């Protein structure tokens, strides 16, 4: 399956991505821990089958010091011991917020209670916005068949400044 369309070479898409990146910057600069941001982005991307975003968030997390063991276990976080209770709450929110069509209730009250237990209002705002943003990014990349494998950590930081 070849890439259908290179969004990064299109003027309209580039203008859109600059604004998209600015929204991401708000989240990145929030008090939500960077490791949690990358784990949540990775998990949503795994669910959505977005190779480009899996590649990006795995490499960004590793470059920021995340361990290979934790990165390998994100897909099976419920069956592992390497995530904190707070990270588990964030990963549950990411899954339930990504799989909206799979559950009539969306994010469960139990998951929401765990998120409220571990995060303050600013962190929750960032977490909810992050789940929405990564799902949008996944859809953009999957629609055009953007392939994973060529991403280098930080490669877009100068492009969208």
C-alpha positions in Angstrom: 0.0 0.0 0.0 1.6 3.2 -1.2 1.1 6.7 0.3 -1.9 8.2 -1.4 -1.1 11.8 -0.9 1.8 13.6 0.8 0.1 16.1 3.1 3.5 17.6 4.0 4.0 18.8 0.4 0.6 20.6 0.1 0.3 24.3 0.9 -3.2 24.0 2.5 -2.2 21.0 4.5 1.0 22.7 5.6 -0.9 25.7 6.8 -3.3 23.4 8.7 -0.5 21.5 10.3 1.1 24.6 11.6 -2.1 25.4 13.5 -2.4 21.7 14.5 1.2 21.8 15.8 0.3 24.9 17.8 -2.5 23.0 19.5 -0.1 20.2 20.2 2.3 22.7 21.7 -0.3 23.9 24.2 -0.6 20.3 25.4 3.1 19.7 25.3 3.7 22.7 27.6 1.0 21.7 30.0 1.6 20.2 33.4 0.6 16.8 32.1 3.8 14.7 32.3 5.6 14.3 29.0 5.9 10.6 29.5 2.2 10.3 30.0 1.6 12.3 26.8 3.7 10.0 24.8 2.3 6.8 26.3 -1.3 8.1 25.6 -0.4 9.1 22.1 1.2 5.8 21.4 -1.7 3.7 22.8 -4.3 5.6 20.8 -2.2 5.3 17.7 -1.9 1.5 18.2 -5.7 1.2 18.5 -6.1 3.2 15.3 -3.4 1.4 13.4 -1.5 4.5 12.6 2.0 3.4 11.7 3.3 7.0 11.2 2.1 8.1 14.7 3.3 4.8 16.4 6.7 5.4 14.8 6.7 9.1 15.9 5.6 8.6 19.5 7.8 5.6 20.1 10.8 7.5 19.0 9.9 10.7 20.7 9.3 8.8 24.0 12.6 6.9 23.7 14.5 10.1 22.9 13.0 11.6 26.1 14.3 8.7 28.1 11.3 6.3 28.2 12.4 2.7 28.6 12.1 0.1 25.9 10.3 -2.2 28.3 7.5 0.3 28.9 7.2 1.2 25.3 6.9 -2.5 24.4 4.2 -3.1 27.0 1.9 -0.1 26.2 -0.2 -2.4 24.0 -0.7 -4.7 27.0 -0.6 -2.2 29.8 -3.4 -3.9 31.7 -1.3 -7.1 31.9 1.9 -5.4 33.0 3.4 -4.0 36.1 5.5 -1.1 34.7 2.9 1.7 34.7 1.8 3.8 37.7 -1.8 4.1 38.8 -1.9 7.6 37.2 -0.5 6.3 33.9 -3.0 3.4 33.9 -5.9 5.9 34.4 -4.6 8.0 31.5 -4.2 4.9 29.3 -7.8 3.8 30.2 -9.1 7.2 29.2 -7.1 7.1 26.0 -8.6 3.7 25.1 -12.2 4.6 26.0 -11.9 8.0 24.4 -10.5 6.4 21.2 -13.0 3.5 21.0 -16.1 5.6 21.3 -18.0 3.4 18.8 -17.3 0.3 20.9 -19.1 1.4 24.0 -22.3 3.3 24.3 -21.1 5.2 27.3 -17.8 6.4 25.9 -15.5 7.0 28.9 -16.8 5.1 31.9 -17.5 6.7 35.3 -14.9 4.3 36.8 -12.2 5.5 34.4 -13.2 9.1 34.9 -13.0 8.7 38.7 -9.5 7.3 38.4 -8.4 10.2 36.2 -9.9 12.7 38.7 -8.0 10.9 41.5 -4.6 11.3 39.8 -4.7 14.5 37.8 -5.6 18.1 38.5 -7.9 20.2 36.3 -5.2 21.5 34.0 -3.7 18.0 33.6 -7.2 16.6 32.8 -7.8 19.4 30.3 -4.5 18.6 28.6 -5.3 14.8 28.7 -8.8 15.2 27.1 -7.4 17.5 24.5 -4.5 15.2 23.8 -6.9 12.2 23.2 -8.9 14.3 20.8 -5.8 15.6 19.0 -4.0 12.3 18.6 -7.2 10.7 17.2 -7.4 13.5 14.7 -3.7 13.0 13.8 -4.2 9.2 13.4 -7.1 9.8 11.0 -5.2 12.2 8.9 -2.3 9.8 8.5 -4.4 6.6 8.0 -6.6 8.2 5.4 -3.6 9.0 3.2 -1.6 5.9 4.1 1.3 7.8 5.6 3.8 5.2 6.4 5.8 4.8 9.6 9.6 4.1 9.8 11.2 7.3 8.6 10.4 9.6 11.5 13.4 11.1 13.4 12.8 12.6 16.9 12.3 16.4 16.7 12.0 16.5 12.9 9.0 18.8 12.9 10.1 21.2 15.6 11.8 23.5 13.2 9.4 22.9 10.3 6.3 24.3 12.2 8.0 27.1 14.1 
